[in-house]
């Protein structure tokens, strides 16, 4: 029980950190006029992933897929962060 509780708390902490940092990174990458359009376009693939994930059978498969998506998102977020840090501050606010 302790291992599951600890894993759940770590997951919730990561999700909480994600929501805080993703909003600030989106505002740096996307212009304000395009932000809502871009976010709505990404909802379709996200819904496909959720539906696919709920149809998977077996606990090990579901946890493996969750780990894979979290690891991929961490790598992509790291690359995006390094890209955003290279943009001059005058272009970030345009």
N, C-alpha and C positions, 0 to 999 in steps of 0.2 A: 504494500500500500504506500509506503513512504516513497519508493522510487517513482511510482505513478504520480503522486502528489507533487513531488519535486519537479518532475518533467512538465506537469501541467502548469506549475507556477512559473517556470522558466519560459514556457511557450507564451503564457499570458503577458509576461514582462516584455518579451520580444515583440509581440503584437502591439502592445501599448507604445513602445518606442517607435515602431514602424509608423503608426498614425501621426505621431508628432513630427518625425523627420520627413515623412513623405510630403506633407503639406508644404513645408519650407522648400524642399527640393523641387517640387512641381512649380512653385512660384518663381524659382530661378530659371527653370528650363523652358516653360511654356509662357507665351505672352498672355496677359489677362483675358483678351478677347477670344482666344482659342482654347483656354483651359477646360471649359465645360464640354466643348465638342470632343476634345481628345479623351477626356475621362469617360464620356458616354460611349465612344467607339471601343474602348477597352473593356467595357462591361460585357459585351457579347462573348469574347473568348473566356472571360472569367466565369461566366455562367455555364459555359460548356465544360470547363474544368470541374466546377462544382457538381454538375449533373453526372459527369463521368466518375468522379470520386465517390459519389453516393451509390453508384451502381456496382462498384468493385466489391468482390466477395473476399472475405478473410481479413482478419485484423492485421496480420503481417503485411499484406499487400497495401492496405490503406496507410499504415504507418510508413512503409517504404516510400510510397508516393508523396506523402506529406513531407518526409525528410528530403526527398529529391527536389520538390518544388521550393522548399525553404532554402536549401543549399544553392540552387540555381538563382533564386532571387537575391541571396546575399552576395553572390559573385557579380550579378548584374548591377546591384545597387552600389557595390564598391567601384565598379568601372564608371558608372554614371557620376558618382561623387568625384572621382579623379578628373573626369571630363569637365564638370561644373567648376571645379576649383581652378581650371586652366583658363576659363572664360574671363576676360577683363571685367571689372566691376561696372564699367560704363555700359557694357552690352547686357549685363544681367538685368538691369532695371528698365530696359526698353520694351 
